[in-house]
Amino acid sequence: MQTLVYLLQLFLSLAIGALVAFGFGKERFHLFTHKLLDIVLYALLFLMGVNTSQIPDIRKNLATIGVDALVATVCITIGVVISSALLALLLSHRVSKKERVRQKLSLSRLRTPLTMIGAVALGIILGATTTLFSWFESSLISYVLFGLLFFVGMQMVQQEIKLLPLLKSPLMILLPISTIVGTYIGAIGFSLVSSYSIVESCALASGFGWYSLSGVMISSLGYPTLGTLSFLSNLFRETFSFVLIPFLATLSGASFSSISLAGATSMDVTLPVLKKSLGESVIPLAISHGVILTFVAPFIIPLWFV
């Protein structure tokens, strides 16, 4: 029952944000919403770091968590590449090689992920070495999360992201399903080579690359260590995407694998890489794929803790 209430709160946060954007007009507060979304996001990551610092023996566990996150990301990457390749084979899909260009990883593309890691690290350091956050309670994270989803709902309306037209093509549904299946195949593989159960492994992978949401949400559900692992693993997934998408794009029929690896970020952060590597034609599929995964992630994550 508690999980159902939590899911309802998440949905209402998104819905109210969308209604507010409709009520005030799509064009109004666009820049304001974007800035507030960033502020709330970094506040969430910082508080997640503070919450992590309160875990008993966290200093001893951080190194292990980092290694586990890297292994989890490798397993998930293998899983999504396999599942998307099978989908391409099933549909006999062929990717046009027009407009493909190689794209090198640059420090500018790593700036955002590194800044986000810094926000979490700062929270851990201040939480562990000072008494500034002796008042902090992990339940506060949930309220900030609801605020984040409120602004996500506003932004989806302001950017005129329409879900129904995107669902008309079978491929628009099949590729996200393939990504979800591949992610969980990798998560199950991770459970076989780690101390984490299948349920824990699937839960940490359920952000589908949306690291700020998955880490905070799992932590707010009462699993701060697993939340930190989820944050790092999904963050590594985005970083892997920047490196591997240009490489995958050189392979025949690899557009599915490229988009699938990007996960929820295929509609925003990694979209420029996908466009550069695969051409303009990939944009609609990449956006719909990211929108669907972004929409389902907040509702799938809590289900693993029922």
HELIX and SHEET records of a PDB file:
HELIX    1   1 GLN A    2  PHE A   24  1                                  23    
HELIX    2   2 HIS A   30  SER A   53  1                                  24    
HELIX    3   3 ILE A   58  LEU A   91  1                                  34    
HELIX    4   4 LEU A  107  THR A  129  1                                  23    
HELIX    5   5 LEU A  140  GLN A  158  1                                  19    
HELIX    6   6 LEU A  163  LEU A  166  1                                   4    
HELIX    7   7 PRO A  170  LEU A  192  1                                  23    
HELIX    8   8 ILE A  198  ALA A  205  1                                   8    
HELIX    9   9 TYR A  211  SER A  220  1                                  10    
HELIX   10  10 PRO A  224  LEU A  248  1                                  25    
HELIX   11  11 SER A  255  ALA A  262  1                                   8    
HELIX   12  12 GLY A  263  MET A  267  5                                   5    
HELIX   13  13 LEU A  271  LEU A  278  1                                   8    
HELIX   14  14 GLU A  280  VAL A  282  5                                   3    
HELIX   15  15 ILE A  283  ILE A  300  1                                  18    
HELIX   16  16 ILE A  301  PHE A  305  5                                   5    
END                                                                             
